[in-house]
Amino acid sequence: MLMREGESVYVGDTGFMPGFLAAVVCHPATSLGVMVLANTTSNLKVGQLALQVLSLARGGAPSSPEWLPGERPPERLVPFRRP
């Protein structure tokens, strides 16, 4: 199915089974895509949600502060960590 939002054209499809909803939407011009899977039967418009998420993704990743490591784990947890 083709969808248009402003000047942008999206390709996608939606589907369902009892208790499950799904949608896939792609923007071929940017090679971006979104998949929405929901464990529900109603009251969720997965196609619209996928389109909204993809539109946000096309706007660029939100800025986030530089990642810094947290505090060392308590000594009682050291035996459980991986080498």
C-alpha positions in Angstrom: 0.0 0.0 0.0 1.3 3.5 -0.8 0.8 6.4 1.6 1.5 10.0 1.1 2.3 12.6 3.8 2.9 16.0 2.2 5.5 15.4 -0.5 6.8 12.1 1.0 5.6 8.7 -0.3 5.8 5.7 2.0 5.3 2.0 1.2 3.9 -0.4 3.8 1.2 -2.8 4.9 -0.7 -3.8 7.9 -2.0 -7.1 9.1 -3.7 -8.9 12.0 -4.6 -12.1 13.6 -6.8 -12.5 16.7 -4.9 -10.9 19.5 -2.2 -9.4 17.3 -1.7 -6.3 15.1 1.3 -5.5 12.9 2.4 -2.8 10.5 5.5 -2.2 8.3 6.2 1.2 6.7 9.2 2.1 4.6 10.5 5.4 3.1 12.3 4.2 -0.1 14.0 7.5 -0.7 15.9 7.4 2.6 16.0 3.6 3.1 14.4 3.9 6.5 11.7 1.6 7.8 9.6 0.9 10.9 7.9 -2.2 12.1 5.2 -2.1 14.8 4.0 -5.3 16.5 1.3 -5.2 19.1 -0.2 -7.9 21.3 -3.7 -6.5 21.2 -6.8 -6.8 19.1 -8.2 -3.3 18.9 -7.9 0.4 19.8 -4.4 0.8 18.3 -3.9 2.1 14.8 -0.6 0.5 14.1 -0.4 1.8 10.5 -0.7 5.4 11.7 1.7 4.8 14.6 4.3 3.3 12.2 3.9 6.3 9.9 4.3 8.8 12.7 7.4 7.0 14.1 9.0 6.9 10.6 8.2 10.6 10.1 10.0 11.4 13.4 13.0 9.2 12.4 13.3 11.0 9.1 13.7 14.3 11.1 17.0 13.0 12.6 17.9 11.3 15.8 17.2 13.4 18.9 20.3 14.7 20.6 21.3 13.0 23.8 24.0 13.8 26.3 27.4 12.0 26.0 27.2 8.6 27.7 29.4 8.3 30.8 29.8 5.1 32.7 28.0 4.8 36.0 29.4 3.9 39.4 31.1 0.5 39.9 28.8 -2.2 41.0 28.7 -3.2 44.7 31.4 -5.7 45.6 28.8 -8.3 46.5 27.9 -8.4 42.7 31.4 -8.7 41.4 31.4 -12.6 41.3 28.4 -12.5 39.0 29.8 -10.2 36.3 31.3 -11.4 33.0 35.0 -11.3 32.5 
